[in-house]
Amino acid sequence: MGMQVRHRLEELMIITLIGLQILDFLELLPGDLDFLKKIHSWIVLGYLFMRVSLSMVFFGIKVVWFDISIIFSYFLFFAKDLAAIAGVGLEEAGFTRPLLEFLSVNGPFIEQYAFTAAGISLIFLALLAAKKIQISGISFLGVLHEDIPHKYPHRAAAIFLALVAFFILVFNLAMEWLAVAVDAPLTVLAILAYLFIIIRYHRHFAPDTLLHKVGDVGEKFYENFLRLLSTKEHLSMSLLGLLALHALTDIGNFIIPYLSGFQDSLYFSQLGPGHDPLIALFRSDILGAGFFGAIAAAAVYLGNAAAMLFLLVMPSVIVYQLMKHRQLKAANFFQAVILSSLFILFTVPLFTISEISSKGLVGVDISTQSIAESQSWISRFIPDTAAKADAAMLLAFALLLAVFFMDYARSLRKDFFVLIVLIGLVFFGEYVYYFLKDTVEYYSSSVQMLVSQGEFFISFYFLLFLGMNILLYVGGYLLFWYEVLKHHFFVGETPQSPASGWNG
C-alpha cells in the first residue's frame, strides 16, 4: 500500500511539473510559480548529478561525501543566476515578493560571498580528494591518469583543474540550459514527439510510463552524456557534443519562440528590439500583397525557418554519427529541400546572428527581421519588397527541382552534399566565433573590474573560466573539422536510398 501511495504521489508531482512547464512555455505562469519552478529544476538537476555520482565520473569510485560536497560547491558558484531570476520574477511576484526583493537587492553581496566560499571549497576538495581518493576504474581522471604526476601537489592541481573545467563546461551549462532557458520548450517538444510516435506508429505507452518519459527527457540526456566523460574513446566526442549543444539549445532559446510566438521573458526582456515572432512579421509583409505575394512571402518564411533549423541541428547530427562510427549521408529529396532553403536564407535573410549585446547575458543572439527590412545581394538588383520575395521563391523552386531530378548525375549529388556540409560547418564556425567573442569580452571586462576592486581571488577563477571556454570553443571547433575530415564525412547519397533525411 505504501509503495502504491508513493508511486501515485510521484505521478502527481510529474503531472504538476509538466503542467507548470506548459504554462511557462505559454507565458501564463505567474512570477511566483515561475521562480519556484526554476528552483525545483535546479534541485532535480542536482539530484541527477548525485544519482550519476560525480565521484564515479571523476575517479571511478563512488564517494558520497565528495558527491555532496562538490554539488554544494557548484551551487554556490551558481548563486549569481539566483539573483538574476529573482530580478526578472519580481515584477509579477505575489507571495514570494519579500524573498525576491531580498535576493534582488542583495544579489551582488550574495554572489560575491557565495563565489568566494565556492572557490575556497573547490581548492579544499581538490586537496582532500588528492589525499583520500584513489583514481581507479573507468573515469575522467582515469583516462588522464598516465599524464598526471604522482606527486601530491601535481595530483591535487590536476584534480582542481578537472573540477573547475567540469563546473564551467558541464554543470553551469546544464543548469542554465535545462533549468532556466529551454526547460519549458524541451518539455513541450517531448510531449509532441511522443504524441507523434503514438499516433504515427501506433505505439502504446502506459500513462505512468509516458509521464516519466516526458518528465525525464532532459535529465536522461545529460545522464547519458556524463557517462561519456569516463571513457577515453568518447572523451573527445564529449567536447564536440558540448560545442554542438550550444547551437542545439538556441533552437529552444530562439527558434521555437519565434515560430510559436511564446517568448521567455527571462531572455527576451534583456535582448532589446529585433526579436519579433515570425507570425507578426509575416502579417506585416503580406498586407496588401495579394494572393501570389502572400504565397511568395510564406515560402520565404518557411525557407528561412527550415534553413536555420538545419544549421543549428547539423553539428549535433555530425557528433551523433561520429559516435556511431557512421558516415553522413543524405537522401536526394532532403538535399533539394535544404539547398533551396539555404538559398532563400542567403537571398532574403530573416534571421541574423551576432553576439549578445546585453550585459546580463553571454552568447549568440539570433534576431529576426521582415522581408522589407532584409538586405542581401538580391536587394541591389531588386529593391522592391514583393518582387524580391517573388524572385527568391521562384529561384529556390527551380533549384529544388534541379537538385531533386539529378539522378543522372551522381557526381553532382556528391558535390551538392559536400556544399551542404561545408555551408553548415562555416555557419557553425561563425556561430562559435560570436560565442567566443562575447565570452572573452565578458570575462576580460569582469577581470579588469574585479582587479580594480582588489578581488584577486575571484579574478583568478574568472581567468580559469576564460581559459576553459577558449579551450572549448577554439579547440572544439578545430577538433570538429579534424574528426569530419578524418572520418571521410564528405560522401554522397547511396543510390536508391529511401530515406528523406540524414541517415547512416
N, C-alpha and C positions, 0 to 999 in steps of 0.2 A: 504494500500500500504506500509506504514511504517513497519507494522508487518511482511509483506512478505519479504521485503528487509532485515530486521534484522534477520529473520529466515534463509534466504539464506546466509547471511554473517556468521551466526553461523555454518551452514553446511560446508561452505568453510574453516572455521577455524579448524573444526574437521577433515575434509579430509586432510588438510595440516599437522596437528599434527600426524594423523595416518601414513601419508606418511613419516614423519620425523622419527617416531618410527621404521618403517620397514627398512628405510635406516640405522638407528642406529643399529638395530639388524644385518644387513648385513655388518656392519662396513664400510659403504660407505658414512657416514655423515661427512662432513668437521668439523674441530675443532671448527670453529666459530658457526656453526649451532648447534653442539652438546652442546656447552656451553649455548647458548640461549635457547635450548630446555629444558635443565635441570632447568634453571631459571624459564621458563614458568611452568614446572611441579611443582616447589615449590609454585608458585603463585596459580596454580589450587588447590593444596592441602590446601593452606592457605584459599582459598575461601571455600573449603569443610568444614574446621573446623568452619569457620564463619557461613556457612549455617546450620550446625548441632547446632551451638551455644554452646560453652564450658560452658557458664554460666548456660545453661539448664542442661548440663551434670553434673556440679559440684553442683549447688544449686537448680535446678528445676525451676528457674526463668530466663527469658531472660533479660539480661542487656547488651546493646550494647557497652557501654564504656568499660566494663570489657572484652568482647569478643575481641575488637580491641586491647586493651592494652596487654592482655595475649598472643595473637598470635604474636604481635610485639616483646614481650619479648622472646618468644620461638625462633623466627627467629634470634634474637641477639645471643642466645646460639649456633645457628646453623651456625654461621659465619665461624667456623673452616672448614667446608666442602666446603665453597665457595672458599677458598684459595687452597684447595686440588684439586678441579675440575679445577680451573684456571691453576694450575701447569701441569696437565695432558694434557689439551687442548692447551697449549702454543706451543707445537711442530708443530701443524698443523694450527695454527691460522693465519688469514689474517687481515681483517679489525678490528677485536677485539684485536689484539696483544697488543696495548698500555694498554688497560684495563686489560688484563690477566697478562701482565708483572707487572703492578702496584699491582694487587691483590696477585700475587705470591711472589714478593719481600717484600711487606709489610704485608704478611699474618700473621706472629707472632704478630705484633702490633695490627692489626685489630682484631685478635682473642682475645687477652688479654683485650683490651678496650671494645669490644663488650660483652665479657663474664662478665666483671665486671658490665657493665651497665645493663645487663640482670639479674644478681644476685641481684643488688640493686632494680631493678624494681619488681622482684618477691616478695621480702620482703615487699616493699611498697604496692603492690597489695593485699597481704595477710592481712596486717594491715587494709587497706581501706575496703576490702570486709568483714572482720570480723565485721566492724562497720556499713557498709551501706547495706549489702545484707543479707536477711534472708534465712535460709535453710528451704525449704518447697517443698512439692510435691515429685515426684519420681526423685531422683537424687543420684549421687555418695555419696556426703556428707550426704544426707538424709538417705541412708542406714546405715551410721555410726553415725547418729545424736544422738542416745541414749548414745553412748560411748564418745561423745565429751563434755567435761565440758562446762558449760555456762559462766564461767568467760572469760572476753575478751582476756587475754594473751593466755590461753589454746585454745580458739577458733581460734585465729589468727595462732597459731602454727600448729593446725590441718589442717587449710586451706593451709598454706605454704607447709607442707609436702605433701598434696594432689597435689598441683601444681607441686612440684618437681617430684613426682612419675609419674604424667601424662606425663611430658616432657620426662623423660628418658626412660619410658617403652612404651609409645604410640606415642607421637609426633615425637620424634627423630627416632624411628624405621620406622614410616610411611614415613618420609622424605628420609631416607636412602634406604628403600626398594622400594617404589613406584615411587620416583623421580630420583633415582640415579642408583640403582642396577638392578632391574628387570622390569622397566617400558617398555622397548622395548620387551623382551621376553613375558611379560604378554599381550601386545597388539597383538603380532603375535599369541599367543595361543588362544586369544579371537576370532580373525579372523578365525582361523582354526576350532575352536569349533562351531561357528555359521555357517560356511560353511558346516560342518558335519551335523548339525541339518537341514539345508536347503535341502541338498542332500539326507540324510538318511531318514528323517521323512517328507519330502516334506512340511516343514513349510515355510510360506511366511512372509517376513518382508518388509515393505516399506523401500525404500532407506534411508530416514531420520531416521527412527526408528533403522535400523541396524547400522547406523553411530553412533547414540547416545549410543546404547548398547555397541559397541566396545570401544568408547571413554570413557565411564563411568565405565568400568569393575572393575578397581582397586578402584576408588573412592567410588563406590556404596558399595563395600565390606566393606571398612573402615567406611562408614557412618552407616551401619547396626551394625558393631562391636561397635562403640561408644555408640550406644543406649543401648547396653547390660550392660554398666557400671552403668546405672541408676536404675537397679533392683537388689534386694538382691538375688533373685533366680539365676540370671545369673552372679553375680559378680565373683564367683569362676570359672565359665566357661570362663570368660574373661581372667583370669590369665592363665588358661590352654591353651586358644586359643593363647595368646601371645607367650607362650612357643612353641606350635606346629607350629606357623607361622615361627619360626626360621628355622626349618627343611624344611618346605614347600618352603620358599623363596630360599633356597640353590638349589632347582631344577632349578630355573631361573638363579641363580648365577653360577652354575657349570654344572649340568647335561644337560640342554638344549644346552649350548655352546659346551660341549663335544660331544653331539650327532650331532649337526648341523655343527660344525666346525667354527662357528662365535662367537668370544670371545670379551667381553667388555674390551677395553684397560685400562679403569679406574681401574679395579680389577686385571686383569691378568698381567699387566705390573709390578705390585708390588709383585706378588706371587712367581716369580722366576721359575726355571725349574720344570719339573714333572707335567705339566698341558697341555699335548698334546691332541688334539681331538682324539676320538676313531677311526675314519676312518683312520687317519695317522698311528696309532699303529697297526691297523688291517692289513693294507697293508704291514707293515714291518714283521708281524708274518706269513703271507701266502706266502712270497717269497720262491719259490721252495718247497712248502709244498705239492703240488699235490691236486687232487680233494677232496679226503676224508679228508685230513689235513685242507683244506680251510673250509669244512663243519663243522669240529670239532671246528676250531677257531671261526667261525661265531656263533656257538652255545654257546661258552664260552662268547663271547662279548654280545650277546643278553641276556644270563642269568644274567650276571653282571649288565647290564643296567636295566633289569626288577626288579631284587632284590633291587638295590639301589633306584629306583623309589618307590617301595613298602615301604621300610624302612623310606623314607623321607615323604611319604604321610600318612602312617598309624596313626601317632599321631593326625593329623587333622581329619581323619575319626573317630577316637575314640571320640574326642571332639564333633564333629557334632552329633554322635549317642547319646552321653551323653545329649546334649542339647535337642534332640528329645525324650529323655527317652526311647530309644530303646536298645535292646541287640545287640551285634555284632555277625553276622552270616556270614558264607562263604560257597559258593557252592563247591561241590566236585571237579569240574574241576579247580576252582580257587585255592583251596588248593594244588592241584597237581602241578600246574604251579609255584606257589610261593615257595613251598618247594624245587622243583627241581632247581629253580633259586637261592634260598638261598644256596643250596648245592654247586652250581657252584661258587657262590661268595666266599664261605669259602674254597673251594678247590683250585681254581685258581683266587685269587682276583686281579682284575684290578683297583679297587678303594681302596685308603687308606684314613683314616681321621686322622687329627691331629689339633692342634691349629695353627693359622696363625702365621708364624714367622716374617712377615713384620711389621715394626714399625708403618706404616701408617694405618694398618687395624687391627680390633679386631674381633675374631670369630673362626669358624671352617673352616679348609682348607680341601677340598676334592681333592686329586691329583690322577693322572692316571699312569698306567704302562702297559707295554706289557706283553704277556704271558711268553716271555723269561725272563723278569725281575721279574715276580711274584714268590714269595716264600711263601709256606704254608706247612702243614703237608704232602701233597702228594709229595712234592719235595724231601723228604727224601727217598721215595721208587722209584719214577720215576723222575730222574733228567732231562731226555730228554724233550725238549720243546714240540715237536709234540706228543710224547707218552702221555705226561701229559694232553694235550688238548683232545686227543682221549679218555683217561680214564675218564676224567671229564664228557665228553658228554655222553658216554655210561652209566656210573653210574647214572647220572642225569636223563637220559631217562628211565632207569629201575625204578628209584624212582617215576618218573611221572606216569608210568603205574601202579605201585603197589598202589599208593595213589588213582589214578583215578578209578581203578577197585576193590575198597574195600567196595562195597555196603553190603557185607555180614558181615562186622564188624563195627557196628555203634559206639562201644566204641573206636575203633581205630580212627575213623573220628574225634571224640571229642578230643582225645589225640593229634592228628596232629594239630588240630585247636589251642589247648592250646599252643602247641610248637611254632606255628607261632606267636601268640600274645606275648609270652614270649620273643622270639628272637627279635621281634620288640621293645618291651619295654626295653630290655637290651641294644640293639643298641642305642635307644634314650637316655638311661642313659649315655652311653659313649659319645654320641654327646653333651649332656648337660654339662658333666664334662669338655670337651675341651673348650666349650664356657665359662663356669665359670672360668676355669683356666686362659685362655687368658685375660678375663675381669679383674680378680683380679690382675694379673701381670701388666696389663696396668695401672690401677688406682693406684696401690701401687707404681710403679716406678714414675708415674706422681706426686703423692703427695709428695714423697721424694724429687723430683727435685724442686717442687714448694715451699716447706717449706725451702729448702736450699737457694732459691732466695727471701725469705721473702713474698711470695704470699700466705698469710694465708687465705684471703677471698676466693680465687679460690680453695684452698686446702679444705676448709670447704665444698664447693659444690661437689668437687670430692669425698669426703668421703661419702656424702649423696648419690651420684650416685652409688657408690660402694655398699652401704648398700641396696639400692633398687634393684640392679642387683642380689645380693646374695639372697634376698627375692624371686625374680622371679625364679631363677634357682634352688635353693635348695628347697624352699617351693613349687614351682610349680611342680617339679618332684615328690616330696613326695605326693602332692595332686593328681597327676596323678595316682599313684598306689592306693591311698585310694579310689578314685572315681571308678576305674576299678574294684577293689575288692568289693566295696560297691554295685555296680550295677550288680554284677554277670556276668561280660562280658565273662567269660570262659564257653561258651555254644557251642554246635556243630551245624552242619547244620541240618535244618529241613528236614525230608525225602522228596524226590522227588522235592527239590527246583529247580525251573527253572533258577534261577539267576546264573550268571557266575562271580560274584564278591561280595564285601561287600554289604550287604543288611539289611534291617530292617524287 
